[in-house]
Amino acid sequence: MQIHPLITDSKDLSALCERLSRSSWVAVDTEFMRENTYWPELCLVQIADEHEAAAIDPKAPGLDLTPLLDLMVNNEDVLKVFHAGGQDLEIIYNLTGKTPHPLFDTQIAAMALGLGEQIGYGNLVDAWMGVTLDKGARFTDWARRPLDKRQIDYAIGDVTYLIQLFPMMLEKLRATGRGDWLDDEMERIAEASNYENRPEDAWKRVRVSSRKPEVLGRLKALAAWREKEARDKNIPRGRIVKDETLADMASHPPRNQDDLGKVRGLSASWKSNDIGGRLMQAISNAKPLPREEMPERDPKRPGLGKDGALVADLLKLLLKIRAKEIDVAARLIARTDDVEMLAAGVRDGLSILEGWRFEQFGRDALDLVEGRLAFTVVEGKLLMTRTDMVS
């Protein structure tokens, strides 16, 4: 495989992307920094196919990333392979408003091959290739220039090994007949709405004990205000106001701007500066949260009382048994929400009652809930038996 020098020139990048666009698949990884900014700062992009690999410096003066971004989001003929690519996809979405497609995530594929729910890249390389990666540059400051050879070699390794891993995993998936199991998972992580960060929804990430519409309305207004301030200044939202302070002000709003000087977690200067004025304006404009926006008391668990909770526990036990039997991560088969909804009596729209999930788990789960399957202990071993009793 040809390893190119660090790409800092638009002409070289365009030529590379033109060649890669003729490949059936490419491996992709990014290095970024986000500790001091609202938007993750893209510092390096690594990309490879079976013939060549390169690191691209997006911070190089005048470098036009358009050919690379087009390859990522506008070329449906090239499969993009990532490992634990959620943050990579977020960065690409922020730059384009789209996500790479089609895509393949080797961490999710590892779930179908019995390697756990969140296997790290180094452990995956070690498990499949017997190679121990050098992690010395893992916590480097990727934004600092110039990058040295060790940093670039470390970064390139993330795609050169991925290029070797992907065909091996694909072959194993085909041999086990589990390739189709991953289709809906890959489409789910490629859904652009997963990476959309709307200020009007920011309040849903802040914990507050009250369910009063006026408190939640203020929280919604304050969280949206904070999000916009953080975006405009490109600093982490917690550096504007921490969650606990935001929740406290929603529950106990300051009466006027002068009171901001008494709020724990705020600078005393906010009682007279512009940002304090904008905060008070957000509170002043807040309206009680409409009934249709009120969060459920127990999200996605309709009618799950004490008996239902016990049934859910039995279903989770069944899930662990099935996952162990077929050597697949339990989270790939069923999410907790779906299990609890089944226990609560929901039957429509559950992924565990469709396709391969139904065959591997859903059918028995339904039988357990409806009394056709029971747990028994025989000679100290937990077994499942069929029963004639149907509830």
Secondary structure by P-SEA (a helix, b strand, c coil): cccccccccaaaaaaaaaaaaaccbbbbbbcccccccccccccbbbbbccccccccccccccccaaaaaaaccccccbbbbbccaaaaaaaaaaaccccccccccaaaaaaaacccccccaaaaaaacccccccccccccccccccccaaaaaaaaaacaaaaaaaaaaaaaaaaacccccaaaaaaaaaccccccccccccccccccccccaaaaaaaaaaaaaaaaaaaaacccccccccaaaaaaaaaccccccccccccccccccccccaaaaaaaaaaaaccccccccccccccccccccaaaaaaaaaaaaaaaaaaaaacccccccccaaaaaaaaacccccccccccccccccaaaaaaaaaccbbbbbcccbbbbbbbcccc
